[in-house]
Amino acid sequence: MQPELKIASFGYHDVTDDATSSGFERPAAAPYKLGCDAFRGHLDRFAAAPCAPTLACDIEWSRPGRHLLLTFDDGGKSAVHAADELCRRGWRGHFFIVTSRIGNRTFLDASEIRYLRSCGHVIGSHSHTHPDIFREQTVDQMAEEWLVSCDTLAALLGSPCDAASVPGGDISPAVLQSAADAGLRYLFTSEAWLRPRTVDACRVLGRFAPKTSTTPRRVQELAQFRGWGRARAVRELKVLAHRVLAPVYRWQVARDTRERPSAADGVGSSLARR
């Protein structure tokens, strides 16, 4: 059998022992806020994997092989801690920022984002306002989310933003095309794919999103490129349920993404003002 290109990507969020200190303060975020010791346990398992974590921009896409990528969504304050933990091991990661939250109490400010870039990490977009069911945005709204976010990061860092991850995880052909049309070269989803896909010039990569309930043993299995078929089947069943029970899903998302009043204070959105 001909060797293939396989990429095992992991999508983390906050790494903190104080869930109120970093990222979104909403019920939906809680299962993804890993404690510091738990995160170090995951990193130990990655260290035992057949390949060390790398960056999407360093992959030779025309050659078969196996690659491990670590990503972090939202841009919460704890991203600095996570980034430093990677650097201690000589690794680099991808950090995706919700740009309307830059400078808010539990999110990175401009100087912290610049610090992550100075350490060699990739800084990308997690949209501007983080719509929680992204596939239900209009094509124009999707384009605006990517372009405003990418322009904000490009102005902050002095270089183009060419990587992103889909907020909320819900994708469709229109979502993928919107990223390609916005000029993104790498788009990370929440689908458990090992084999990357391509939409125009944009590489579309799947991810597994560890939760507080994810064991180090499970992380080790996936980092060794085993168990992804099961993860994909679970994800596909979940997506199917969301589509069949769309009204219930919308209600659940609205409930679970409702933030505490203090968390929403000061949130600005150029989209809302336009």
C-alpha positions in Angstrom: 0.0 0.0 0.0 1.3 3.5 -0.9 2.3 5.6 2.1 -0.1 8.5 2.8 0.1 11.9 4.3 -1.6 11.8 7.7 -1.9 14.6 10.2 -3.0 14.1 13.8 -4.1 17.5 15.1 -5.3 18.3 18.6 -7.5 21.2 19.4 -7.1 22.5 22.9 -8.7 25.6 24.5 -7.8 26.9 28.0 -5.1 25.4 30.2 -5.7 26.7 33.7 -6.5 25.7 37.3 -8.9 28.7 37.6 -11.7 28.4 35.1 -12.7 32.0 35.6 -9.3 33.4 34.7 -9.1 32.5 31.1 -11.3 32.4 28.0 -15.0 32.3 27.7 -17.1 32.2 30.9 -19.9 30.1 29.7 -21.2 26.5 30.3 -20.1 25.3 26.9 -16.5 26.2 27.6 -16.1 24.3 30.9 -15.5 20.8 29.6 -12.5 22.1 27.5 -10.7 23.9 30.4 -7.9 21.5 31.3 -6.0 21.8 34.5 -2.2 22.5 34.3 -1.2 19.0 35.6 -3.6 17.3 33.2 -2.2 19.2 30.3 1.4 18.3 31.2 0.2 14.7 31.3 -1.0 15.1 27.8 2.3 16.6 26.7 4.2 13.6 28.2 2.1 11.4 25.9 2.9 13.5 22.9 6.6 13.2 23.8 6.2 9.4 23.4 4.6 9.7 20.0 6.3 8.6 16.8 6.8 12.2 15.7 7.3 15.5 17.6 4.7 18.3 17.2 5.4 20.6 14.3 3.7 23.5 12.4 1.4 23.3 9.4 3.6 25.7 7.5 6.6 23.4 7.9 4.9 20.3 6.4 6.0 19.1 3.0 2.5 18.6 1.6 3.6 16.7 -1.5 5.4 14.0 0.5 3.8 11.1 2.5 4.4 11.0 6.2 2.9 11.5 9.6 2.8 14.7 11.4 1.5 15.9 14.8 0.0 19.4 15.3 -1.1 21.1 18.5 -3.6 24.0 18.3 -5.3 26.2 20.9 -8.6 28.1 20.3 -10.1 31.3 21.6 -7.1 33.3 22.7 -7.7 33.1 26.5 -5.1 34.4 28.9 -3.9 30.9 29.7 -2.5 30.6 26.1 0.8 32.2 27.4 1.2 29.3 29.9 0.4 26.7 27.3 2.8 28.3 24.8 5.6 28.3 27.4 5.0 24.7 28.2 5.4 23.8 24.6 8.6 25.9 24.3 10.1 24.1 27.3 10.0 20.9 25.2 11.2 22.6 22.0 7.8 22.5 20.4 5.7 25.2 18.7 1.9 25.4 18.4 -0.9 27.2 16.6 -2.9 29.8 18.6 -6.2 31.0 17.2 -7.6 34.3 18.4 -11.2 35.7 18.7 -10.1 39.2 17.7 -13.1 41.1 19.2 -12.0 39.8 22.6 -8.4 41.0 22.4 -7.6 42.9 25.6 -10.7 41.7 27.5 -10.1 40.6 31.1 -9.8 36.8 30.4 -8.3 37.1 26.9 -4.9 37.9 25.6 -3.9 41.5 25.0 -1.9 42.8 22.0 1.5 42.5 23.8 0.8 38.9 24.8 -0.2 37.9 21.3 3.1 39.5 20.0 5.0 37.5 22.7 3.5 34.2 21.4 4.6 35.1 17.9 8.1 36.1 19.1 8.4 32.5 20.6 7.8 31.0 17.1 4.2 30.0 17.5 1.7 30.5 14.7 -1.0 33.1 15.4 -4.3 32.7 13.5 -7.9 33.6 13.4 -10.7 32.0 15.3 -13.1 34.6 13.7 -13.8 38.1 14.9 -16.9 37.5 17.1 -17.0 33.7 17.4 -20.5 32.9 16.0 -21.4 29.7 17.7 -23.0 27.9 14.7 -20.8 29.3 12.0 -22.4 27.3 9.2 -25.6 29.2 9.7 -24.0 32.6 8.9 -24.6 34.0 5.5 -21.7 33.9 3.0 -21.2 37.6 3.5 -21.1 37.2 7.3 -18.6 34.4 7.0 -16.4 36.6 4.8 -16.6 39.5 7.2 -15.7 37.3 10.2 -12.5 36.1 8.5 -11.5 39.3 6.9 -12.0 41.5 10.0 -10.1 39.0 12.2 -7.3 38.5 9.7 -6.9 42.2 9.1 -6.8 42.9 12.9 -4.1 40.3 13.4 -2.1 41.4 10.4 -2.1 45.0 11.7 -1.1 43.8 15.1 1.7 41.5 14.0 2.9 43.2 10.8 2.5 40.1 8.7 -0.4 38.4 6.9 -2.7 36.0 8.7 -3.0 32.8 6.7 -4.3 30.2 9.3 -7.6 29.8 11.1 -9.8 27.5 13.0 -13.6 27.3 12.7 -15.4 28.7 15.8 -18.0 26.3 17.3 -16.8 23.5 15.1 -19.9 23.4 12.8 -18.8 23.3 9.1 -20.3 23.0 5.7 -19.0 23.4 2.1 -19.8 27.1 2.3 -17.7 27.5 5.5 -14.7 25.8 3.9 -15.1 27.9 0.7 -15.4 31.1 2.7 -12.0 30.4 4.3 -10.4 29.7 1.0 -12.0 32.9 -0.5 -10.6 34.9 2.4 -7.1 33.8 1.4 -6.5 31.4 4.3 -3.9 28.7 3.6 -4.7 26.4 6.6 -8.1 25.9 8.2 -8.6 23.6 11.2 -11.9 22.0 11.8 -13.4 19.9 14.6 -13.7 16.8 12.4 -11.6 13.8 13.4 -9.8 13.6 10.0 -6.2 12.3 9.6 -6.1 13.0 5.9 -6.1 16.7 5.0 -8.4 18.0 2.4 -8.0 20.9 0.0 -10.4 23.7 -1.0 -8.8 25.8 -3.7 -5.5 26.8 -2.1 -6.6 26.2 1.4 -5.5 23.0 3.3 -8.4 21.8 5.5 -7.3 19.8 8.6 -9.3 17.8 11.1 -8.7 17.8 14.8 -9.6 15.9 18.0 -10.6 18.3 20.8 -9.5 16.9 24.3 -11.8 17.6 27.2 -11.3 17.4 30.9 -12.6 13.8 30.7 -10.1 12.8 28.0 -7.5 10.4 29.6 -3.8 10.5 28.9 -4.1 7.0 27.6 -6.6 8.2 25.0 -4.3 11.0 24.0 -1.4 8.6 23.6 -3.5 6.3 21.4 -4.5 9.1 19.1 -0.9 10.6 19.0 0.2 7.2 17.8 -2.3 7.5 14.9 -4.7 4.9 16.4 -8.3 5.2 17.3 -9.1 8.0 14.8 -11.8 5.9 13.1 -13.7 5.6 16.3 -13.3 9.3 17.0 -14.6 10.2 13.6 -17.6 7.9 13.9 -18.5 9.6 17.3 -18.2 13.0 15.7 -20.3 12.1 12.7 -23.1 10.8 14.9 -23.0 14.1 16.9 -23.1 16.2 13.7 -26.0 14.1 12.4 -27.9 14.6 15.6 -27.3 18.4 15.4 -28.7 18.5 11.9 -31.7 16.3 12.5 -32.6 18.1 15.8 -31.7 21.5 14.6 -34.2 23.5 16.7 -33.1 21.7 19.8 -29.5 22.1 18.9 -29.9 25.9 18.4 -31.7 26.2 21.8 -28.9 24.2 23.5 -26.2 26.3 22.0 -28.0 29.5 23.0 -28.3 28.2 26.5 -24.7 26.9 26.9 -23.0 29.9 25.3 -24.8 32.5 27.5 -22.0 34.3 29.4 -22.0 35.8 32.8 -22.8 39.5 32.7 -19.4 40.5 33.9 -17.8 38.4 31.1 -19.7 40.2 28.4 -18.9 43.7 29.7 -16.7 45.7 27.3 -17.0 43.3 24.4 -16.8 45.3 21.3 -17.6 44.2 17.8 -17.0 46.2 14.6 -19.4 43.8 12.9 -22.2 44.8 15.3 -21.5 48.5 14.7 -21.5 48.2 10.9 
